């Protein structure tokens, strides 16, 4: 049985994520896998991803992983990263695509024509680089991480949950958007903890010891 299953559906920085977990949990059995049985049997599941939402959902369906991911998110500690956060939502503007539907809300494109900072300078889309995350929900995965710590982002779309009660972290670019969400066993982040140096590694280490919350 794997301690941590990192879901391989052909779209993600799997090596970087696996190396980061090996660093924070050197004794753990980490499986990078597309095997539904391995994912179902793992103690914890990590769902990373980069790329386009329609491709993500198509690959999950092709590999028979949709059901096992929904079940894993309900039963065990589950971490979504970047596209792996967006895919948890009900719908994305990208390709007018349905997601896994685990969190109500939409994934929206940053409105390029209105992306300006306080001085009026145009902001680029995609949003690439370091940005602060304000913690708006107390959660075990924030343990030891300063409120307002910087994490590394690469994304053109942002998540807009239907209910603010699931928002665990907020960032600005140039408006506030949900950069982390949490509910029961599920925690997901728009940024890349595996590329976020000390703060990101601490979040991954916290995930390794987190037992989830069925409440």
Backbone as a printed PyTorch tensor [residue, N CA C, xyz], in Angstrom:
tensor([[[  0.8450,  -1.2000,   0.0000],
         [  0.0000,   0.0000,   0.0000],
         [  0.8780,   1.2470,   0.0000]],

        [[  0.5810,   2.1580,  -0.8990],
         [  1.3400,   3.3980,  -0.9620],
         [  0.9070,   4.3320,   0.1620]],

        [[  1.8850,   5.0300,   0.7360],
         [  1.5440,   6.0840,   1.6890],
         [  0.9600,   7.2820,   0.9480]],

        [[  1.5430,   7.6000,  -0.2030],
         [  1.1020,   8.7410,  -1.0010],
         [  1.0380,   8.3180,  -2.4630]],

        [[ -0.1370,   8.4440,  -3.0650],
         [ -0.2880,   8.2020,  -4.5010],
         [ -0.3480,   9.5370,  -5.2090]],

        [[  0.5780,   9.7620,  -6.1420],
         [  0.5780,  10.9640,  -6.9740],
         [ -0.0310,  10.5680,  -8.3130]],

        [[ -1.1520,  11.1750,  -8.6430],
         [ -1.9470,  10.7380,  -9.7910],
         [ -1.2700,  11.1430, -11.0930]],

        [[ -1.0090,  10.1560, -11.9270],
         [ -0.3750,  10.3680, -13.2310],
         [ -1.4360,  10.1910, -14.3170]],

        [[ -1.8600,  11.3100, -14.8960],
         [ -2.7860,  11.2270, -16.0280],
         [ -2.1920,  11.9330, -17.2400]],

        [[ -0.8580,  12.0420, -17.2300],
         [ -0.1500,  12.5830, -18.3710],
         [ -0.0370,  14.0910, -18.3970]],

        [[ -0.4360,  14.7660, -17.3020],
         [ -0.4350,  16.2300, -17.2840],
         [ -0.0250,  16.7320, -15.9010]],

        [[  1.2590,  16.8710, -15.6560],
         [  1.6680,  17.3850, -14.3570],
         [  3.1690,  17.3580, -14.1860]],

        [[  3.6470,  18.1550, -13.2330],
         [  5.0590,  18.1520, -12.8840],
         [  5.3150,  17.0060, -11.9050]],

        [[  5.1410,  15.7980, -12.3760],
         [  5.1300,  14.6600, -11.4620],
         [  6.4850,  14.4280, -10.8100]],

        [[  7.5550,  14.5830, -11.5510],
         [  8.8810,  14.3690, -10.9810],
         [  9.1670,  15.3940,  -9.8890]],

        [[  8.8510,  16.6600, -10.1500],
         [  9.0750,  17.7040,  -9.1580],
         [  8.2500,  17.4570,  -7.8990]],

        [[  6.9940,  17.0640,  -8.0880],
         [  6.1250,  16.7950,  -6.9330],
         [  6.6440,  15.6020,  -6.1520]],

        [[  7.0110,  14.5270,  -6.8560],
         [  7.5180,  13.3320,  -6.1770],
         [  8.8030,  13.6320,  -5.4150]],

        [[  9.7240,  14.3900,  -6.0250],
         [ 10.9830,  14.7340,  -5.3610],
         [ 10.7340,  15.5710,  -4.1140]],

        [[  9.7720,  16.4750,  -4.1910],
         [  9.4560,  17.2980,  -3.0210],
         [  8.9260,  16.4390,  -1.8820]],

        [[  8.0640,  15.4750,  -2.1910],
         [  7.5470,  14.5930,  -1.1390],
         [  8.6410,  13.6770,  -0.6030]],

        [[  9.5250,  13.2280,  -1.4600],
         [ 10.6460,  12.4140,  -0.9830],
         [ 11.5170,  13.2120,  -0.0140]],

        [[ 11.6190,  14.5070,  -0.2400],
         [ 12.4240,  15.3640,   0.6320],
         [ 11.7810,  15.5200,   2.0040]],

        [[ 10.4630,  15.7440,   2.0300],
         [  9.7960,  16.0090,   3.3140],
         [  9.3800,  14.7250,   4.0270]],

        [[  9.3060,  13.6140,   3.3040],
         [  8.8860,  12.3370,   3.8950],
         [  9.7720,  11.2200,   3.3500]],

        [[ 11.0600,  11.2100,   3.7330],
         [ 12.0180,  10.2670,   3.1350],
         [ 11.6800,   8.7970,   3.3750]],

        [[ 10.9110,   8.5040,   4.4080],
         [ 10.5790,   7.1090,   4.6880],
         [  9.2680,   6.6470,   4.0870]],

        [[  8.5680,   7.5410,   3.4010],
         [  7.2510,   7.1950,   2.8700],
         [  7.3500,   6.4250,   1.5610]],

        [[  6.3740,   5.5570,   1.3450],
         [  6.2420,   4.8640,   0.0540],
         [  5.4100,   5.7510,  -0.8580]],

        [[  6.0600,   6.3360,  -1.8550],
         [  5.4100,   7.2730,  -2.7720],
         [  5.2630,   6.6090,  -4.1310]],

        [[  4.0400,   6.5600,  -4.6330],
         [  3.7700,   5.9370,  -5.9320],
         [  3.2540,   6.9840,  -6.9030]],

        [[  3.9680,   7.1760,  -8.0110],
         [  3.4640,   7.9880,  -9.1170],
         [  2.7370,   7.0210, -10.0350]],

        [[  1.4250,   7.1500, -10.1470],
         [  0.6600,   6.0540, -10.7230],
         [ -0.5930,   6.5140, -11.4600]],

        [[ -0.9580,   5.7540, -12.4880],
         [ -2.2350,   5.9080, -13.1770],
         [ -3.1480,   4.7270, -12.8740]],

        [[ -2.7390,   3.8840, -11.9410],
         [ -3.4850,   2.6700, -11.5910],
         [ -4.5720,   3.0150, -10.5730]],

        [[ -5.8240,   2.8350, -10.9640],
         [ -6.9350,   3.1680, -10.0840],
         [ -6.8920,   2.3710,  -8.7870]],

        [[ -6.4290,   1.1380,  -8.8500],
         [ -6.3440,   0.3130,  -7.6610],
         [ -5.3200,   0.8320,  -6.6640]],

        [[ -4.1840,   1.2910,  -7.1740],
         [ -3.1490,   1.8520,  -6.3020],
         [ -3.6450,   3.1390,  -5.6570]],

        [[ -4.3210,   3.9800,  -6.4410],
         [ -4.8700,   5.2270,  -5.9100],
         [ -5.9260,   4.9340,  -4.8430]],

        [[ -6.7870,   3.9680,  -5.1170],
         [ -7.8400,   3.6230,  -4.1620],
         [ -7.2630,   3.0820,  -2.8560]],

        [[ -6.1270,   2.3850,  -2.9330],
         [ -5.5510,   1.7770,  -1.7460],
         [ -4.5880,   2.6590,  -0.9840]],

        [[ -4.2000,   3.7970,  -1.5640],
         [ -3.2140,   4.6670,  -0.9270],
         [ -3.7980,   5.3600,   0.2950]],

        [[ -2.9240,   5.6930,   1.2340],
         [ -3.3710,   6.4100,   2.4360],
         [ -3.7040,   7.8660,   2.1330]],

        [[ -2.9580,   8.4660,   1.2130],
         [ -3.1620,   9.8550,   0.8200],
         [ -3.0390,   9.9610,  -0.6910]],

        [[ -3.7420,  10.9510,  -1.2680],
         [ -3.7290,  11.1210,  -2.7210],
         [ -3.3700,  12.5590,  -3.0530]],

        [[ -2.4590,  12.7170,  -4.0130],
         [ -2.0660,  14.0320,  -4.5240],
         [ -2.4530,  14.0950,  -5.9940]],

        [[ -3.1590,  15.1580,  -6.3560],
         [ -3.6980,  15.3340,  -7.7090],
         [ -3.0960,  16.6080,  -8.3020]],

        [[ -1.9020,  16.5040,  -8.9350],
         [ -1.2620,  17.6840,  -9.5320],
         [ -1.7290,  17.8790, -10.9680]],

        [[ -1.2540,  18.9440, -11.5840],
         [ -1.5900,  19.1130, -12.9870],
         [ -1.1640,  20.4470, -13.5450]],

        [[ -0.8200,  20.4440, -14.8160],
         [ -0.6020,  21.6590, -15.5910],
         [ -1.2520,  21.4380, -16.9460]],

        [[ -1.6440,  22.5390, -17.6060],
         [ -2.2390,  22.4120, -18.9230],
         [ -3.6870,  22.8440, -18.9420]],

        [[ -4.4410,  22.2800, -19.8670],
         [ -5.8110,  22.7180, -20.1280],
         [ -6.8220,  21.7770, -19.4840]],

        [[ -7.8790,  22.3750, -18.9570],
         [ -8.9270,  21.6080, -18.2760],
         [ -9.6050,  20.5730, -19.1810]],

        [[ -9.9800,  20.8860, -20.4240],
         [-10.6160,  19.8550, -21.2520],
         [ -9.7130,  18.6360, -21.4560]],

        [[ -8.4110,  18.8730, -21.6570],
         [ -7.4820,  17.7550, -21.8150],
         [ -7.4030,  16.9380, -20.5360]],

        [[ -7.3920,  17.6360, -19.3990],
         [ -7.3390,  16.9510, -18.1020],
         [ -8.5290,  16.0090, -17.9260]],

        [[ -9.7320,  16.5330, -18.1280],
         [-10.9260,  15.7180, -17.9030],
         [-11.0080,  14.5720, -18.9100]],

        [[-10.5720,  14.8250, -20.1250],
         [-10.5750,  13.7680, -21.1430],
         [ -9.6150,  12.6400, -20.7510]],

        [[ -8.4340,  12.9940, -20.2620],
         [ -7.4610,  11.9780, -19.8690],
         [ -7.9160,  11.2090, -18.6310]],

        [[ -8.5160,  11.9150, -17.6690],
         [ -9.0330,  11.2220, -16.4840],
         [-10.0880,  10.1930, -16.8830]],

        [[-10.9720,  10.5880, -17.7880],
         [-12.0180,   9.6650, -18.2350],
         [-11.4170,   8.4980, -19.0050]],

        [[-10.4610,   8.7890, -19.8670],
         [ -9.8540,   7.7380, -20.6960],
         [ -9.1390,   6.6980, -19.8420]],

        [[ -8.5430,   7.1580, -18.7480],
         [ -7.7910,   6.2530, -17.8800],
         [ -8.6370,   5.6580, -16.7580]],

        [[ -9.9240,   5.9720, -16.7490],
         [-10.8250,   5.4110, -15.7380],
         [-10.5580,   5.9050, -14.3270]],

        [[-10.1930,   7.1830, -14.1970],
         [ -9.7910,   7.7150, -12.8990],
         [-10.8140,   8.6590, -12.2680]],

        [[-11.8750,   8.9940, -12.9650],
         [-12.8330,   9.9650, -12.4400],
         [-13.4680,   9.4600, -11.1500]],

        [[-13.9740,   8.2540, -11.1600],
         [-14.6500,   7.7140,  -9.9820],
         [-13.7180,   7.5340,  -8.7970]],

        [[-12.5080,   7.0440,  -9.0380],
         [-11.5860,   6.7960,  -7.9360],
         [-11.1260,   8.1030,  -7.3010]],

        [[-11.0030,   9.1590,  -8.0850],
         [-10.6290,  10.4530,  -7.5170],
         [-11.7500,  11.0280,  -6.6630]],

        [[-12.9630,  10.9350,  -7.1390],
         [-14.0980,  11.4150,  -6.3360],
         [-14.1950,  10.6450,  -5.0230]],

        [[-13.9890,   9.3560,  -5.0900],
         [-14.0600,   8.5270,  -3.8850],
         [-12.9100,   8.8410,  -2.9330]],

        [[-11.7140,   9.0170,  -3.4820],
         [-10.5540,   9.3140,  -2.6370],
         [-10.7370,  10.6260,  -1.9050]],

        [[-11.2630,  11.6320,  -2.5860],
         [-11.4610,  12.9370,  -1.9550],
         [-12.4730,  12.8660,  -0.8180]],

        [[-13.3580,  11.8970,  -0.8680],
         [-14.3620,  11.7420,   0.1940],
         [-13.8510,  10.9280,   1.3750]],

        [[-12.8290,  10.0830,   1.1530],
         [-12.4660,   9.1090,   2.1770],
         [-11.0930,   9.2990,   2.8130]],

        [[-10.2060,  10.0850,   2.2080],
         [ -8.8250,  10.1530,   2.7100],
         [ -8.2350,  11.5290,   2.4340]],

        [[ -7.1350,  11.8880,   3.0740],
         [ -6.4930,  13.1700,   2.7860],
         [ -6.1570,  13.2950,   1.3090]],

        [[ -6.5590,  14.4120,   0.7250],
         [ -6.4940,  14.6040,  -0.7250],
         [ -5.9840,  16.0140,  -0.9880]],

        [[ -4.9220,  16.1330,  -1.7890],
         [ -4.3220,  17.4260,  -2.0980],
         [ -4.3540,  17.6780,  -3.6010]],

        [[ -5.0240,  18.7550,  -4.0170],
         [ -5.0340,  19.1750,  -5.4080],
         [ -4.0450,  20.3060,  -5.6240]],

        [[ -3.3390,  20.2910,  -6.7470],
         [ -2.3180,  21.2980,  -7.0440],
         [ -2.5530,  21.8740,  -8.4350]],

        [[ -2.6820,  23.2030,  -8.5230],
         [ -2.8060,  23.9530,  -9.7750],
         [ -4.0060,  23.4530, -10.5930]],

        [[ -3.7890,  22.8340, -11.7470],
         [ -4.8980,  22.2980, -12.5190],
         [ -5.6670,  21.2630, -11.7060]],

        [[ -4.9660,  20.5890, -10.8060],
         [ -5.6280,  19.6400,  -9.9170],
         [ -6.5820,  20.2910,  -8.9410]],

        [[ -6.4300,  21.5820,  -8.6780],
         [ -7.4300,  22.3420,  -7.9210],
         [ -8.5900,  22.7120,  -8.8310]],

        [[ -8.2820,  23.2450, -10.0100],
         [ -9.3410,  23.6880, -10.9110],
         [-10.2780,  22.5510, -11.3080]],

        [[ -9.7210,  21.3600, -11.4970],
         [-10.5260,  20.2220, -11.9390],
         [-11.5170,  19.7480, -10.8750]],

        [[-11.3530,  20.1930,  -9.6390],
         [-12.2850,  19.8110,  -8.5780],
         [-13.6140,  20.5570,  -8.6850]],

        [[-13.6190,  21.6440,  -9.4420],
         [-14.8060,  22.4920,  -9.5270],
         [-15.8200,  21.9460, -10.5340]],

        [[-17.0080,  22.5520, -10.5060],
         [-18.0910,  22.0530, -11.3440],
         [-17.9470,  22.3820, -12.8060]],

        [[-17.3440,  23.5430, -13.0970],
         [-17.3070,  23.9880, -14.4930],
         [-16.1290,  24.9200, -14.7260]],

        [[-15.5590,  24.8710, -15.9230],
         [-14.5010,  25.7980, -16.3160],
         [-14.8770,  26.4990, -17.6150]],

        [[-14.5490,  27.7900, -17.6700],
         [-14.7190,  28.5230, -18.9290],
         [-13.7920,  27.9900, -20.0080]],

        [[-12.7160,  27.3610, -19.5940],
         [-11.7600,  26.8350, -20.5640],
         [-12.3880,  25.6520, -21.3040]],

        [[-12.7730,  25.8850, -22.5360],
         [-13.4220,  24.8320, -23.3140],
         [-14.8380,  24.5300, -22.8770]],

        [[-15.4420,  25.4180, -22.0490],
         [-16.8010,  25.1890, -21.5420],
         [-16.9190,  23.7600, -21.0110]],

        [[-16.0430,  23.4530, -20.0600],
         [-15.7950,  22.0660, -19.6480],
         [-16.3050,  21.7860, -18.2440]],

        [[-16.9430,  20.6410, -18.0520],
         [-17.3470,  20.1980, -16.7200],
         [-16.1530,  19.5900, -15.9940]],

        [[-16.0510,  19.8740, -14.6820],
         [-15.0150,  19.2810, -13.8590],
         [-15.5500,  18.1210, -13.0410]],

        [[-14.8440,  17.7940, -11.9800],
         [-15.2430,  16.6630, -11.1350],
         [-16.4570,  16.9830, -10.2630]],

        [[-16.7420,  18.2550, -10.0690],
         [-17.9360,  18.6410,  -9.3190],
         [-17.8390,  18.4260,  -7.8220]],

        [[-16.6250,  18.3770,  -7.2820],
         [-16.4600,  18.1890,  -5.8460],
         [-16.6160,  19.4900,  -5.0730]],

        [[-16.4260,  20.6070,  -5.7460],
         [-16.6270,  21.9260,  -5.1500],
         [-17.5070,  22.7380,  -6.0960]],

        [[-18.5550,  23.3330,  -5.5540],
         [-19.4290,  24.1440,  -6.3940],
         [-18.7260,  25.4490,  -6.7660]],

        [[-18.8540,  25.8200,  -8.0200],
         [-18.2530,  27.0640,  -8.4810],
         [-17.6910,  26.9210,  -9.8780]],

        [[-17.0670,  27.9980, -10.3350],
         [-16.5630,  28.0700, -11.7000],
         [-15.0640,  28.3410, -11.7090]],

        [[-14.4420,  27.9860, -12.8220],
         [-13.0520,  28.3500, -13.1030],
         [-13.0980,  29.3490, -14.2530]],

        [[-12.5520,  30.5440, -13.9950],
         [-12.7210,  31.6530, -14.9260],
         [-11.3740,  32.1560, -15.4550]],

        [[-11.3880,  32.6610, -16.6790],
         [-10.2040,  33.2550, -17.2810],
         [ -9.9710,  34.6410, -16.6920]],

        [[ -8.7260,  34.9470, -16.3340],
         [ -8.4100,  36.3110, -15.9500],
         [ -8.8180,  37.2400, -17.0930]],

        [[ -9.5900,  38.3020, -16.8090],
         [-10.0830,  39.1970, -17.8690],
         [ -8.9660,  40.0920, -18.3930]],

        [[ -8.3200,  39.6520, -19.4500],
         [ -7.0970,  40.2850, -19.9560],
         [ -7.2340,  41.7910, -20.1390]],

        [[ -8.3810,  42.2420, -20.6410],
         [ -8.5430,  43.6540, -20.9710],
         [ -8.5890,  44.5570, -19.7320]],

        [[ -8.8630,  44.0030, -18.5670],
         [ -8.9560,  44.8240, -17.3450],
         [ -7.8480,  44.5040, -16.3440]],

        [[ -6.8410,  43.7700, -16.7620],
         [ -5.7800,  43.3560, -15.8510],
         [ -4.7390,  44.4680, -15.7160]],

        [[ -4.9430,  45.3530, -14.7360],
         [ -4.0050,  46.4460, -14.4760],
         [ -3.7580,  46.5660, -12.9760]],

        [[ -2.5330,  46.9510, -12.6210],
         [ -2.2140,  47.1250, -11.2120],
         [ -2.6500,  48.5010, -10.7340]],

        [[ -2.3310,  48.8340,  -9.4830],
         [ -2.7940,  50.0840,  -8.8930],
         [ -2.2670,  51.3150,  -9.6240]],

        [[ -1.1300,  51.1920, -10.3010],
         [ -0.5550,  52.3220, -11.0360],
         [ -1.0840,  52.4190, -12.4630]],

        [[ -1.8970,  51.4290, -12.8700],
         [ -2.4360,  51.4150, -14.2200],
         [ -1.6450,  50.5830, -15.1980]],

        [[ -0.5210,  50.0280, -14.7530],
         [  0.2960,  49.1950, -15.6340],
         [ -0.4060,  47.8740, -15.9250]],

        [[ -0.2890,  47.4340, -17.1700],
         [ -0.9690,  46.1980, -17.5630],
         [ -0.2900,  44.9810, -16.9300]],

        [[ -1.1080,  44.0680, -16.4440],
         [ -0.6190,  42.8220, -15.8690],
         [ -0.7360,  41.7050, -16.9080]],

        [[  0.2300,  40.8420, -16.9250],
         [  0.2610,  39.7730, -17.9180],
         [ -0.6370,  38.6070, -17.5150]],

        [[ -1.1810,  37.9710, -18.5050],
         [ -1.8700,  36.6950, -18.3620],
         [ -1.1710,  35.7220, -19.2950]],

        [[ -0.6710,  34.5980, -18.7850],
         [ -0.9110,  34.0360, -17.4510],
         [ -0.2070,  34.7740, -16.3140]],

        [[ -0.7460,  34.5540, -15.1450],
         [ -0.1550,  35.0230, -13.8890],
         [  1.0000,  34.0840, -13.5710]],

        [[  2.2250,  34.5960, -13.6590],
         [  3.4090,  33.7700, -13.4260],
         [  4.3000,  34.4610, -12.4010]],

        [[  4.6680,  33.7320, -11.3630],
         [  5.6280,  34.2570, -10.4010],
         [  5.1500,  34.1230,  -8.9680]],

        [[  5.8510,  34.8100,  -8.0940],
         [  5.6010,  34.7190,  -6.6600],
         [  4.4910,  35.6740,  -6.2460]],

        [[  3.6210,  35.1850,  -5.3820],
         [  2.5270,  36.0150,  -4.8820],
         [  2.2050,  35.5960,  -3.4490]],

        [[  1.6920,  36.5560,  -2.6970],
         [  1.3470,  36.2790,  -1.3050],
         [  0.0310,  35.5150,  -1.2090]],

        [[ -0.0730,  34.6790,  -0.2040],
         [ -1.3140,  33.9740,   0.1020],
         [ -1.7490,  34.3620,   1.5120]],

        [[ -2.9110,  34.9870,   1.5990],
         [ -3.4760,  35.3490,   2.8960],
         [ -4.3510,  34.1970,   3.3840]],

        [[ -4.0650,  33.6970,   4.5530],
         [ -4.7970,  32.5610,   5.1050],
         [ -6.1100,  33.0500,   5.7140]],

        [[ -7.2280,  32.6020,   5.1570],
         [ -8.5390,  33.0530,   5.6390],
         [ -9.2980,  31.9460,   6.3540]],

        [[ -8.6920,  30.7780,   6.4540],
         [ -9.2710,  29.6590,   7.1860],
         [ -8.1580,  29.0050,   7.9970]],

        [[ -8.3990,  28.7750,   9.2730],
         [ -7.4370,  28.0070,  10.0600],
         [ -7.4580,  26.5620,   9.5630]],

        [[ -6.2690,  26.0190,   9.3060],
         [ -6.2020,  24.6560,   8.7660],
         [ -4.8570,  24.0470,   9.1210]],

        [[ -4.8100,  22.7360,   9.4060],
         [ -3.5330,  22.0920,   9.7270],
         [ -2.4640,  22.2440,   8.6500]],

        [[ -2.8420,  22.3930,   7.3910],
         [ -1.8300,  22.5120,   6.3440],
         [ -1.1280,  23.8680,   6.3440]],

        [[ -1.6840,  24.8440,   7.0760],
         [ -1.0090,  26.1350,   7.2180],
         [ -0.0410,  26.1600,   8.4020]],

        [[  0.0370,  25.0910,   9.1630],
         [  0.8800,  25.0880,  10.3690],
         [  2.3260,  25.4320,  10.0290]],

        [[  2.8890,  26.3970,  10.7690],
         [  4.2790,  26.7750,  10.5690],
         [  4.5390,  27.6440,   9.3570]],

        [[  3.4820,  28.0710,   8.6660],
         [  3.6160,  28.9210,   7.4780],
         [  3.0800,  30.3070,   7.8120]],

        [[  3.8720,  31.3250,   7.6180],
         [  3.4500,  32.6890,   7.9220],
         [  2.2710,  33.0970,   7.0520]],

        [[  1.3040,  33.7750,   7.6700],
         [  0.2260,  34.3700,   6.8940],
         [  0.8330,  35.4110,   5.9680]],

        [[  0.4990,  35.3360,   4.6960],
         [  1.0910,  36.2350,   3.7160],
         [  2.3670,  35.7050,   3.0860]],

        [[  2.7150,  34.4580,   3.3860],
         [  3.8970,  33.8470,   2.7580],
         [  3.7200,  33.8100,   1.2470]],

        [[  4.8440,  33.8600,   0.5400],
         [  4.8100,  33.8490,  -0.9250],
         [  4.9180,  32.4220,  -1.4690]],

        [[  4.1220,  32.1570,  -2.4960],
         [  4.1460,  30.8910,  -3.2020],
         [  4.2450,  31.1710,  -4.7040]],

        [[  4.6160,  30.1400,  -5.4560],
         [  4.8570,  30.3090,  -6.8920],
         [  3.6360,  29.8790,  -7.7080]],

        [[  3.1800,  30.7720,  -8.5910],
         [  1.9790,  30.5580,  -9.3990],
         [  2.3200,  30.5140, -10.8870]],

        [[  1.5670,  29.7020, -11.6210],
         [  1.5660,  29.7250, -13.0940],
         [  0.1550,  29.3450, -13.5350]],

        [[ -0.6670,  30.3540, -13.9130],
         [ -2.0400,  30.0140, -14.3300],
         [ -2.6830,  31.1960, -15.0540]],

        [[ -3.5920,  30.8550, -15.9670],
         [ -4.3740,  31.8490, -16.6990],
         [ -5.8230,  31.8850, -16.2270]],

        [[ -6.2440,  30.8620, -15.5080],
         [ -7.6040,  30.7500, -15.0040],
         [ -7.5580,  30.7230, -13.4800]],

        [[ -8.6270,  31.2100, -12.8550],
         [ -8.7070,  31.2260, -11.3970],
         [-10.0320,  30.6240, -10.9450]],

        [[-10.0550,  30.1230,  -9.7480],
         [-11.2390,  29.4550,  -9.2040],
         [-12.1300,  30.4500,  -8.4590]],

        [[-13.4320,  30.3500,  -8.7100],
         [-14.4250,  31.2010,  -8.0590],
         [-15.4580,  30.3080,  -7.3870]],

        [[-15.2140,  29.8960,  -6.1240],
         [-16.1550,  29.0170,  -5.4360],
         [-17.5160,  29.6770,  -5.2420]],

        [[-18.5670,  28.8700,  -5.2670],
         [-19.9120,  29.3950,  -5.0240],
         [-20.0800,  29.8270,  -3.5830]],

        [[-19.3890,  29.1670,  -2.6630],
         [-19.4880,  29.4790,  -1.2310],
         [-18.1270,  29.8950,  -0.6980]],

        [[-18.0750,  31.0110,  -0.0060],
         [-16.8170,  31.4860,   0.5610],
         [-16.3440,  30.6070,   1.7170]],

        [[-17.2020,  29.7630,   2.2250],
         [-16.8440,  28.9130,   3.3690],
         [-15.7710,  27.8780,   3.0300]],

        [[-15.5370,  27.6200,   1.7520],
         [-14.5050,  26.6450,   1.3680],
         [-13.1650,  27.3200,   1.0830]],

        [[-13.1180,  28.6420,   1.0850],
         [-11.8850,  29.3560,   0.7470],
         [-10.9320,  29.3340,   1.9380]],

        [[ -9.7370,  28.7800,   1.7050],
         [ -8.7250,  28.6810,   2.7590],
         [ -7.6120,  29.7060,   2.6000]],

        [[ -7.4180,  30.2060,   1.3740],
         [ -6.3770,  31.1880,   1.1000],
         [ -6.7860,  32.0920,  -0.0320]],

        [[ -6.3520,  33.3550,   0.0350],
         [ -6.6970,  34.3540,  -0.9760],
         [ -5.4350,  35.0570,  -1.4420]],

        [[ -5.3430,  35.3010,  -2.7470],
         [ -4.2630,  36.0790,  -3.3260],
         [ -4.8650,  37.1840,  -4.1880]],

        [[ -4.0410,  38.1360,  -4.6070],
         [ -4.5060,  39.2550,  -5.4300],
         [ -3.7410,  39.3040,  -6.7540]],

        [[ -4.5110,  39.4400,  -7.8640],
         [ -3.8850,  39.6320,  -9.1860],
         [ -4.9450,  40.0760, -10.1890]],

        [[ -5.3030,  41.3170, -10.2970],
         [ -5.1140,  42.3920,  -9.3210],
         [ -6.2330,  42.4150,  -8.2940]],

        [[ -7.2260,  41.5430,  -8.4850],
         [ -8.3390,  41.4170,  -7.5400],
         [ -8.1260,  40.1550,  -6.7020]],

        [[ -8.9000,  40.0210,  -5.6400],
         [ -8.7840,  38.8570,  -4.7690],
         [ -9.3650,  37.6250,  -5.4540]],

        [[ -8.6380,  36.5250,  -5.3950],
         [ -9.1590,  35.2490,  -5.9020],
         [ -8.7620,  34.1320,  -4.9320]],

        [[ -9.4970,  33.0440,  -4.9720],
         [ -9.2350,  31.9090,  -4.0850],
         [ -7.9840,  31.1760,  -4.5580]],

        [[ -6.9290,  31.2120,  -3.7400],
         [ -5.6980,  30.5000,  -4.0920],
         [ -5.5580,  29.1920,  -3.3190]],

        [[ -6.4790,  28.9360,  -2.3760],
         [ -6.5310,  27.6500,  -1.6780],
         [ -7.9620,  27.4090,  -1.2240]],

        [[ -8.4060,  26.1750,  -1.3180],
         [ -9.7380,  25.7940,  -0.8420],
         [ -9.6150,  24.5390,   0.0250]],

        [[-10.5560,  24.3840,   0.9260],
         [-10.5290,  23.2190,   1.8130],
         [-11.9460,  22.8430,   2.2120]],

        [[-12.1710,  21.5280,   2.2690],
         [-13.4400,  21.0070,   2.7770],
         [-13.2440,  19.5540,   3.1650]],

        [[-13.5200,  19.2430,   4.4200],
         [-13.3760,  17.8800,   4.9110],
         [-11.9760,  17.3290,   4.6090]],

        [[-11.8670,  16.2490,   3.8350],
         [-10.5650,  15.6260,   3.5580],
         [ -9.7900,  16.3050,   2.4390]],

        [[-10.3830,  17.3040,   1.8320],
         [ -9.8250,  17.8770,   0.6180],
         [ -9.1590,  19.2270,   0.9150]],

        [[ -7.9550,  19.4000,   0.3850],
         [ -7.2710,  20.6910,   0.4100],
         [ -6.6600,  20.8610,  -0.9730]],

        [[ -6.8030,  22.0500,  -1.5410],
         [ -6.2780,  22.2700,  -2.8970],
         [ -5.7340,  23.6830,  -3.0170]],

        [[ -4.6870,  23.8100,  -3.8140],
         [ -4.0060,  25.0960,  -3.9670],
         [ -3.7940,  25.4070,  -5.4410]],

        [[ -3.9080,  26.6890,  -5.7880],
         [ -3.6550,  27.1160,  -7.1610],
         [ -2.1610,  27.2100,  -7.4490]],

        [[ -1.3860,  27.4830,  -6.4200],
         [  0.0600,  27.6200,  -6.5920],
         [  0.7440,  26.2540,  -6.6080]],

        [[  2.0590,  26.2790,  -6.8340],
         [  2.8510,  25.0520,  -6.8720],
         [  3.7090,  24.9530,  -5.6070]],

        [[  3.2860,  24.1870,  -4.6090],
         [  4.1110,  24.0700,  -3.4020],
         [  5.4730,  23.4430,  -3.6780]],

        [[  5.5540,  22.5640,  -4.6730],
         [  6.8210,  21.8960,  -4.9840],
         [  7.8460,  22.8640,  -5.5700]],

        [[  7.3960,  24.0580,  -5.9720],
         [  8.2970,  25.0850,  -6.5080],
         [  8.3930,  26.3000,  -5.5900]],

        [[  7.8370,  26.1890,  -4.3890],
         [  7.6880,  27.3490,  -3.5090],
         [  8.6330,  27.3430,  -2.3160]],

        [[  9.7470,  26.6700,  -2.4460],
         [ 10.8140,  26.6990,  -1.4450],
         [ 10.2860,  26.3070,  -0.0620]],

        [[ 10.7220,  26.9990,   0.9850],
         [ 10.4680,  26.5440,   2.3530],
         [  8.9790,  26.4760,   2.6790]],

        [[  8.2170,  27.4990,   2.2820],
         [  6.7860,  27.5000,   2.6020],
         [  6.0600,  26.3500,   1.9140]],

        [[  6.4150,  26.1100,   0.6530],
         [  5.7810,  25.0140,  -0.0740],
         [  6.1240,  23.6590,   0.4940]],

        [[  7.3890,  23.4660,   0.8550],
         [  7.7930,  22.1890,   1.4530],
         [  7.1230,  21.9790,   2.7950]],

        [[  6.9270,  23.0600,   3.5580],
         [  6.2450,  22.9170,   4.8410],
         [  4.7930,  22.4910,   4.6290]],

        [[  4.1390,  23.0450,   3.6230],
         [  2.7550,  22.6450,   3.3460],
         [  2.6900,  21.1630,   2.9840]],

        [[  3.6340,  20.7020,   2.1640],
         [  3.6510,  19.2800,   1.7980],
         [  3.9380,  18.3990,   3.0060]],

        [[  4.8500,  18.8490,   3.8710],
         [  5.1440,  18.0880,   5.0900],
         [  3.9160,  18.0230,   5.9880]],

        [[  3.1740,  19.1150,   6.0620],
         [  1.9430,  19.1110,   6.8570],
         [  0.9260,  18.1270,   6.2870]],

        [[  0.8570,  18.0500,   4.9570],
         [ -0.0710,  17.1120,   4.3280],
         [  0.2810,  15.6730,   4.6710]],

        [[  1.5510,  15.3620,   4.7470],
         [  2.0050,  14.0080,   5.0200],
         [  1.5160,  13.5140,   6.3910]],

        [[  1.3520,  14.4340,   7.3290],
         [  0.9370,  14.0430,   8.6860],
         [ -0.5370,  14.3320,   8.9580]],

        [[ -1.2030,  15.0000,   8.0440],
         [ -2.6170,  15.3480,   8.2380],
         [ -3.5050,  14.1310,   8.0550]],

        [[ -4.4270,  13.9210,   8.9830],
         [ -5.3080,  12.7560,   8.9140],
         [ -6.6670,  13.0580,   8.2870]],

        [[ -6.8410,  14.2770,   7.8190],
         [ -8.1200,  14.6190,   7.1920],
         [ -9.1620,  14.9890,   8.2190]],

        [[-10.2990,  15.3710,   7.7110],
         [-11.3930,  15.8250,   8.5800],
         [-12.7070,  15.4490,   7.9320]],

        [[-13.3690,  14.4940,   8.5060],
         [-14.6280,  14.0020,   7.9390],
         [-15.8150,  14.8680,   8.3120]],

        [[-15.5700,  15.9560,   9.0650],
         [-16.6780,  16.7650,   9.5720],
         [-17.4390,  17.5060,   8.4960]]])
